[in-house]
Amino acid sequence: MTEELDFNNLIPELHYYIHRKPTPGWKIEPCITSFIDITYVMDGKAEYTINDQTYIVNKGDLICIPQNSYRAATSIPDDLIECYATNFRLRNQTGEYVSLPLPFISHIGSNPQLIALYNEMHSEWLQQNFGYMLKVRAILCMILHLILDQLLNKNHASQDDPRIKSSIHYMSAHYWENLTTEEMAKRYHLHPAYYGNLFQKVTGMTFKQYLISIRLNYAENLLKSGEYSVGEVALQCGFSDIFYFSKLFKAKKGIPPSACFLEEKNSLK
């Protein structure tokens, strides 16, 4: 399912948000949801029924109830739940409603970045300043990206190692330079072999493969601008050999650099 859904072109439509702090008698009446319900449990417990299954949700759990699902919930009086809840619909680029490929309950633990985003959403939702829904939708996109990245991205581990995260930021800012594993390992006081193995373990690519991927992505962006020749793009992206650049570009993107340039040029006519 994750292969079928284009995560780059998801369009959320937020209908309801609440920072929920229930009373002992709190409950969600049984209903069929016309929306996706994403709820992040900050503290306490509650009993949720989703379709024909009942769950006890706890602190650090993420609840994802798909659109058109049976939903009901009740509080647990001796350990009241505190949570952030968002109800929204999700469309793809063609306007069709889509679902998220997530289990009903996932334990993601305490996530300070996610909590900060929910706090920002809470503030914007209550103030209702000029264009607040535009900003709230943007925050929801960031929340969804964070959740999907943590639960579905196989390379998410790179965010847990500050050395690799810092390396990737440096590579993105200096992609055209002749960067080497030895140079980067020295920056973090690591043996080159250890650094190279660590980089590949958390990214799924060697250092050189990752650097080339960044260069080719930027090259594609430059070509689409229509402002540079293929040779100029190759040099700007750290390739001194235009033929080697063209070979790598076609292998990764499926088309030669010149075709990318012409494709974008024709689409703007």
C-alpha positions as CSV (number, residue, x, y, z in Angstrom):
1,M,0.0,0.0,0.0
2,T,2.9,2.4,0.8
3,E,4.1,1.8,-2.8
4,E,0.7,2.8,-4.3
5,L,0.3,6.0,-2.3
6,D,2.2,9.1,-3.6
7,F,3.2,10.7,-0.3
8,N,4.6,13.8,-2.2
9,N,1.1,14.8,-3.4
10,L,-1.2,14.2,-0.4
11,I,-3.7,17.1,0.2
12,P,-5.3,17.1,3.7
13,E,-8.5,18.9,4.5
14,L,-8.7,19.6,8.2
15,H,-12.3,19.6,9.7
16,Y,-11.7,19.5,13.4
17,Y,-8.9,19.7,16.0
18,I,-9.0,19.5,19.8
19,H,-6.5,19.2,22.6
20,R,-8.6,16.7,24.6
21,K,-8.6,16.6,28.4
22,P,-11.7,14.5,29.2
23,T,-13.7,14.2,32.4
24,P,-14.3,10.8,34.0
25,G,-17.6,10.5,32.1
26,W,-16.2,11.4,28.7
27,K,-17.0,9.2,25.7
28,I,-17.2,9.4,22.0
29,E,-20.6,8.1,20.8
30,P,-20.5,5.2,18.4
31,C,-20.5,6.4,14.8
32,I,-19.2,5.8,11.3
33,T,-16.4,8.4,10.7
34,S,-16.7,10.5,7.6
35,F,-13.0,11.5,8.1
36,I,-9.6,10.1,9.2
37,D,-9.0,10.4,12.9
38,I,-5.4,10.8,14.0
39,T,-5.1,11.0,17.8
40,Y,-1.8,11.2,19.7
41,V,-2.0,10.2,23.3
42,M,0.0,12.5,25.6
43,D,-0.9,11.0,28.9
44,G,-3.3,8.5,30.6
45,K,-5.4,5.8,29.0
46,A,-8.7,5.3,27.2
47,E,-10.7,2.5,25.6
48,Y,-11.2,2.8,21.9
49,T,-13.4,0.6,19.7
50,I,-12.4,0.6,16.0
51,N,-14.6,-1.5,13.8
52,D,-15.0,-4.8,15.7
53,Q,-11.9,-4.5,17.9
54,T,-11.5,-2.8,21.3
55,Y,-8.1,-1.3,22.4
56,I,-6.7,0.2,25.5
57,V,-4.6,3.1,24.3
58,N,-1.8,4.5,26.5
59,K,0.7,7.4,26.7
60,G,2.8,7.5,23.5
61,D,0.3,5.7,21.3
62,L,-0.8,7.0,17.9
63,I,-4.4,6.2,16.9
64,C,-5.2,6.2,13.2
65,I,-8.9,5.5,12.4
66,P,-9.6,5.4,8.7
67,Q,-12.4,7.2,7.0
68,N,-15.7,5.2,7.0
69,S,-14.8,3.2,10.1
70,Y,-16.8,2.4,13.2
71,R,-15.5,4.4,16.1
72,A,-16.4,4.7,19.8
73,A,-14.4,5.6,22.9
74,T,-14.7,5.9,26.7
75,S,-12.5,7.3,29.4
76,I,-10.7,5.2,32.1
77,P,-11.6,7.3,35.2
78,D,-8.5,6.5,37.3
79,D,-6.1,7.4,34.5
80,L,-7.7,10.1,32.3
81,I,-6.4,10.5,28.8
82,E,-4.9,13.7,27.5
83,C,-4.5,13.7,23.7
84,Y,-4.3,15.8,20.5
85,A,-7.0,14.8,17.9
86,T,-7.3,15.9,14.3
87,N,-10.2,14.9,12.0
88,F,-9.4,15.4,8.3
89,R,-10.0,14.0,4.9
90,L,-7.1,13.2,2.6
91,R,-7.0,13.5,-1.2
92,N,-4.5,12.6,-3.8
93,Q,-3.4,14.8,-6.7
94,T,-6.4,13.7,-8.8
95,G,-8.9,14.6,-6.0
96,E,-9.7,11.1,-4.9
97,Y,-10.0,10.3,-1.2
98,V,-7.2,8.1,0.1
99,S,-6.4,6.4,3.3
100,L,-3.1,6.2,5.3
101,P,-1.3,2.9,5.3
102,L,-1.0,2.8,9.1
103,P,-2.2,0.4,11.7
104,F,-5.0,1.4,14.0
105,I,-2.6,1.7,17.0
106,S,1.1,2.4,16.8
107,H,3.3,3.1,19.8
108,I,5.6,6.0,18.8
109,G,6.6,7.1,22.4
110,S,7.2,10.7,23.4
111,N,8.2,12.8,20.4
112,P,9.1,16.4,21.3
113,Q,9.0,17.6,17.7
114,L,5.5,16.2,17.2
115,I,4.4,17.8,20.5
116,A,5.8,21.1,19.4
117,L,3.8,21.0,16.2
118,Y,0.6,20.1,18.0
119,N,1.2,23.0,20.4
120,E,1.7,25.4,17.4
121,M,-1.5,24.0,15.8
122,H,-3.4,24.5,19.1
123,S,-2.3,28.2,19.3
124,E,-3.2,29.0,15.7
125,W,-6.6,27.2,16.1
126,L,-7.5,29.2,19.1
127,Q,-6.3,32.6,17.9
128,Q,-7.9,32.3,14.5
129,N,-5.8,35.2,13.1
130,F,-5.8,36.1,9.4
131,G,-5.3,33.1,7.2
132,Y,-5.1,30.7,10.2
133,M,-6.6,27.7,8.3
134,L,-3.8,28.0,5.7
135,K,-1.2,27.8,8.5
136,V,-3.0,25.1,10.3
137,R,-3.1,23.0,7.1
138,A,0.6,23.5,6.7
139,I,1.2,22.4,10.3
140,L,-1.0,19.3,9.7
141,C,1.2,18.5,6.6
142,M,4.3,18.7,8.9
143,I,2.6,16.4,11.5
144,L,1.7,13.9,8.8
145,H,5.2,13.9,7.4
146,L,6.7,13.4,10.8
147,I,4.4,10.5,11.6
148,L,4.8,8.8,8.2
149,D,8.6,9.3,8.3
150,Q,8.8,7.6,11.7
151,L,6.5,4.7,10.9
152,L,7.1,4.0,7.2
153,N,10.6,5.4,6.3
154,K,13.2,2.6,6.4
155,N,15.9,5.3,6.6
156,H,14.3,7.1,9.6
157,A,17.2,5.9,11.8
158,S,19.5,8.5,10.2
159,Q,17.6,11.1,12.2
160,D,18.6,9.3,15.4
161,D,22.4,9.7,14.8
162,P,23.4,13.3,14.9
163,R,26.6,12.6,13.0
164,I,24.8,11.3,10.0
165,K,22.1,14.0,10.2
166,S,24.9,16.6,10.3
167,S,26.7,14.9,7.5
168,I,23.6,15.0,5.2
169,H,23.1,18.7,5.9
170,Y,26.7,19.4,5.1
171,M,26.5,17.3,1.9
172,S,23.4,19.2,0.8
173,A,25.2,22.5,1.3
174,H,28.5,21.5,-0.3
175,Y,27.3,18.9,-2.9
176,W,29.5,20.3,-5.7
177,E,32.7,19.9,-3.7
178,N,35.0,16.8,-3.9
179,L,33.7,15.4,-0.6
180,T,35.2,12.1,0.6
181,T,34.5,9.6,3.3
182,E,37.9,10.3,4.9
183,E,37.2,14.0,5.1
184,M,33.8,13.6,6.7
185,A,35.0,10.9,9.1
186,K,37.7,13.3,10.3
187,R,35.0,16.0,11.0
188,Y,33.4,13.6,13.5
189,H,36.7,12.0,14.8
190,L,35.8,8.6,13.4
191,H,37.8,6.0,11.5
192,P,36.9,6.2,7.8
193,A,35.9,2.5,7.7
194,Y,33.6,2.9,10.7
195,Y,32.1,6.1,9.4
196,G,31.4,4.6,6.0
197,N,29.7,1.5,7.6
198,L,27.7,3.7,9.9
199,F,26.6,6.0,7.0
200,Q,25.5,3.0,4.9
201,K,23.7,1.4,7.8
202,V,21.5,4.3,8.5
203,T,20.9,5.6,5.0
204,G,20.9,2.4,3.0
205,M,23.5,3.9,0.6
206,T,27.2,4.4,0.6
207,F,28.6,7.9,1.1
208,K,29.4,8.2,-2.6
209,Q,26.0,6.9,-3.7
210,Y,24.2,9.4,-1.4
211,L,26.4,12.3,-2.6
212,I,25.7,11.4,-6.2
213,S,22.0,11.2,-5.5
214,I,22.0,14.7,-4.1
215,R,23.9,16.0,-7.0
216,L,21.6,14.4,-9.6
217,N,18.5,15.7,-7.8
218,Y,19.9,19.2,-7.9
219,A,21.0,18.8,-11.5
220,E,17.4,17.8,-12.4
221,N,16.2,21.0,-10.7
222,L,18.6,23.2,-12.7
223,L,17.7,21.5,-16.0
224,K,14.0,22.1,-15.4
225,S,14.7,25.8,-15.0
226,G,15.8,25.9,-18.6
227,E,18.5,28.5,-17.8
228,Y,21.6,26.3,-18.2
229,S,23.0,23.9,-20.7
230,V,23.7,20.2,-19.8
231,G,27.4,21.0,-19.6
232,E,26.9,23.9,-17.3
233,V,24.6,21.9,-15.0
234,A,27.2,19.1,-14.8
235,L,29.9,21.5,-13.7
236,Q,27.7,23.2,-11.2
237,C,26.8,19.9,-9.6
238,G,30.4,18.7,-9.2
239,F,30.8,16.6,-12.4
240,S,33.8,17.4,-14.5
241,D,33.0,14.8,-17.1
242,I,29.7,15.5,-18.9
243,F,29.5,12.0,-20.4
244,Y,29.9,10.4,-16.9
245,F,27.2,12.8,-15.7
246,S,24.8,12.0,-18.5
247,K,25.3,8.2,-17.9
248,L,24.6,8.6,-14.1
249,F,21.6,10.9,-14.8
250,K,20.0,8.5,-17.2
251,A,20.5,5.5,-14.9
252,K,18.8,7.3,-12.0
253,K,16.2,9.4,-13.7
254,G,15.4,7.1,-16.7
255,I,15.9,9.8,-19.3
256,P,19.0,11.7,-20.5
257,P,19.6,15.2,-19.2
258,S,18.8,16.8,-22.5
259,A,15.3,15.1,-22.5
260,C,14.6,16.5,-19.0
261,F,15.4,20.0,-20.3
262,L,13.2,19.6,-23.4
263,E,10.4,17.9,-21.4
264,E,10.1,20.9,-19.1
265,K,10.5,23.4,-21.9
266,N,7.6,21.8,-23.8
267,S,5.4,21.7,-20.7
268,L,5.7,25.4,-20.3
269,K,4.5,26.3,-23.8
